[in-house]
């Protein structure tokens, strides 16, 4: 199972749930499962960066996920 930790902005959509576990083989499958459970997460997922086992990605669409992987969603950092 993949452990998911939601950002503060996402907690309002997940009814206060900070962490959850899902079965998923890659990041795309994980995001589809999250959107099925909480459809309002779709936009927030698109606006988020993600850390997979400590590695930060701005787009992790095809990243494989092993059992016991930790996925953290966080706001994207933008510079200008």
C-alpha positions as protocol buffer text, in pm:
chain_id: "A"
residue {
  index: 1
  type: UNK
  ca { x: 0 y: 0 z: 0 }
}
residue {
  index: 2
  type: UNK
  ca { x: 115 y: 351 z: -83 }
}
residue {
  index: 3
  type: UNK
  ca { x: 93 y: 601 z: 203 }
}
residue {
  index: 4
  type: UNK
  ca { x: -38 y: 942 z: 94 }
}
residue {
  index: 5
  type: UNK
  ca { x: 2 y: 1259 z: 302 }
}
residue {
  index: 6
  type: UNK
  ca { x: -219 y: 1550 z: 196 }
}
residue {
  index: 7
  type: UNK
  ca { x: -131 y: 1920 z: 204 }
}
residue {
  index: 8
  type: UNK
  ca { x: -325 y: 2154 z: 433 }
}
residue {
  index: 9
  type: UNK
  ca { x: -528 y: 2280 z: 134 }
}
residue {
  index: 10
  type: UNK
  ca { x: -634 y: 1923 z: 53 }
}
residue {
  index: 11
  type: UNK
  ca { x: -753 y: 1839 z: 403 }
}
residue {
  index: 12
  type: UNK
  ca { x: -1069 y: 2045 z: 352 }
}
residue {
  index: 13
  type: UNK
  ca { x: -1158 y: 1826 z: 55 }
}
residue {
  index: 14
  type: UNK
  ca { x: -1067 y: 1498 z: 227 }
}
residue {
  index: 15
  type: UNK
  ca { x: -1298 y: 1569 z: 523 }
}
residue {
  index: 16
  type: UNK
  ca { x: -1006 y: 1624 z: 759 }
}
residue {
  index: 17
  type: UNK
  ca { x: -812 y: 1313 z: 659 }
}
residue {
  index: 18
  type: UNK
  ca { x: -437 y: 1393 z: 666 }
}
residue {
  index: 19
  type: UNK
  ca { x: -307 y: 1049 z: 562 }
}
residue {
  index: 20
  type: UNK
  ca { x: -450 y: 756 z: 366 }
}
residue {
  index: 21
  type: UNK
  ca { x: -328 y: 434 z: 206 }
}
residue {
  index: 22
  type: UNK
  ca { x: -406 y: 316 z: -146 }
}
residue {
  index: 23
  type: UNK
  ca { x: -300 y: 29 z: -370 }
}
residue {
  index: 24
  type: UNK
  ca { x: -136 y: 174 z: -682 }
}
residue {
  index: 25
  type: UNK
  ca { x: 149 y: 70 z: -912 }
}
residue {
  index: 26
  type: UNK
  ca { x: 232 y: 419 z: -1042 }
}
residue {
  index: 27
  type: UNK
  ca { x: 157 y: 784 z: -971 }
}
residue {
  index: 28
  type: UNK
  ca { x: -107 y: 806 z: -1244 }
}
residue {
  index: 29
  type: UNK
  ca { x: -303 y: 517 z: -1096 }
}
residue {
  index: 30
  type: UNK
  ca { x: -274 y: 673 z: -751 }
}
residue {
  index: 31
  type: UNK
  ca { x: -411 y: 1007 z: -868 }
}
residue {
  index: 32
  type: UNK
  ca { x: -701 y: 833 z: -1044 }
}
residue {
  index: 33
  type: UNK
  ca { x: -790 y: 652 z: -720 }
}
residue {
  index: 34
  type: UNK
  ca { x: -767 y: 977 z: -522 }
}
residue {
  index: 35
  type: UNK
  ca { x: -992 y: 1157 z: -771 }
}
residue {
  index: 36
  type: UNK
  ca { x: -1245 y: 871 z: -758 }
}
residue {
  index: 37
  type: UNK
  ca { x: -1263 y: 892 z: -379 }
}
residue {
  index: 38
  type: UNK
  ca { x: -1256 y: 1274 z: -362 }
}
residue {
  index: 39
  type: UNK
  ca { x: -1349 y: 1428 z: -702 }
}
residue {
  index: 40
  type: UNK
  ca { x: -1281 y: 1780 z: -573 }
}
residue {
  index: 41
  type: UNK
  ca { x: -912 y: 1687 z: -531 }
}
residue {
  index: 42
  type: UNK
  ca { x: -856 y: 1690 z: -908 }
}
residue {
  index: 43
  type: UNK
  ca { x: -770 y: 2060 z: -934 }
}
residue {
  index: 44
  type: UNK
  ca { x: -558 y: 2058 z: -619 }
}
residue {
  index: 45
  type: UNK
  ca { x: -359 y: 1758 z: -742 }
}
residue {
  index: 46
  type: UNK
  ca { x: -288 y: 1940 z: -1070 }
}
residue {
  index: 47
  type: UNK
  ca { x: -165 y: 2245 z: -877 }
}
residue {
  index: 48
  type: UNK
  ca { x: 59 y: 2046 z: -641 }
}
residue {
  index: 49
  type: UNK
  ca { x: 415 y: 1930 z: -639 }
}
residue {
  index: 50
  type: UNK
  ca { x: 470 y: 1583 z: -500 }
}
residue {
  index: 51
  type: UNK
  ca { x: 748 y: 1415 z: -303 }
}
residue {
  index: 52
  type: UNK
  ca { x: 783 y: 1042 z: -357 }
}
residue {
  index: 53
  type: UNK
  ca { x: 1005 y: 886 z: -93 }
}
residue {
  index: 54
  type: UNK
  ca { x: 1170 y: 1225 z: -40 }
}
residue {
  index: 55
  type: UNK
  ca { x: 1231 y: 1312 z: -407 }
}
residue {
  index: 56
  type: UNK
  ca { x: 1035 y: 1622 z: -514 }
}
residue {
  index: 57
  type: UNK
  ca { x: 866 y: 1625 z: -855 }
}
residue {
  index: 58
  type: UNK
  ca { x: 675 y: 1902 z: -1031 }
}
residue {
  index: 59
  type: UNK
  ca { x: 520 y: 1636 z: -1254 }
}
residue {
  index: 60
  type: UNK
  ca { x: 543 y: 1269 z: -1154 }
}
residue {
  index: 61
  type: UNK
  ca { x: 287 y: 1127 z: -1394 }
}
residue {
  index: 62
  type: UNK
  ca { x: 470 y: 806 z: -1489 }
}
residue {
  index: 63
  type: UNK
  ca { x: 667 y: 743 z: -1168 }
}
residue {
  index: 64
  type: UNK
  ca { x: 636 y: 382 z: -1049 }
}
residue {
  index: 65
  type: UNK
  ca { x: 532 y: 328 z: -687 }
}
residue {
  index: 66
  type: UNK
  ca { x: 659 y: 39 z: -480 }
}
residue {
  index: 67
  type: UNK
  ca { x: 480 y: -101 z: -174 }
}
residue {
  index: 68
  type: UNK
  ca { x: 552 y: 113 z: 135 }
}
residue {
  index: 69
  type: UNK
  ca { x: 615 y: 424 z: -82 }
}
residue {
  index: 70
  type: UNK
  ca { x: 532 y: 756 z: 84 }
}
residue {
  index: 71
  type: UNK
  ca { x: 374 y: 1026 z: -131 }
}
residue {
  index: 72
  type: UNK
  ca { x: 348 y: 1382 z: 0 }
}
residue {
  index: 73
  type: UNK
  ca { x: 147 y: 1649 z: -180 }
}
residue {
  index: 74
  type: UNK
  ca { x: 261 y: 2010 z: -132 }
}
residue {
  index: 75
  type: UNK
  ca { x: 206 y: 2351 z: -294 }
}
residue {
  index: 76
  type: UNK
  ca { x: 427 y: 2417 z: -596 }
}
residue {
  index: 77
  type: UNK
  ca { x: 706 y: 2667 z: -553 }
}
residue {
  index: 78
  type: UNK
  ca { x: 706 y: 2930 z: -823 }
}
residue {
  index: 79
  type: UNK
  ca { x: 974 y: 3181 z: -891 }
}
residue {
  index: 80
  type: UNK
  ca { x: 981 y: 3484 z: -1103 }
}
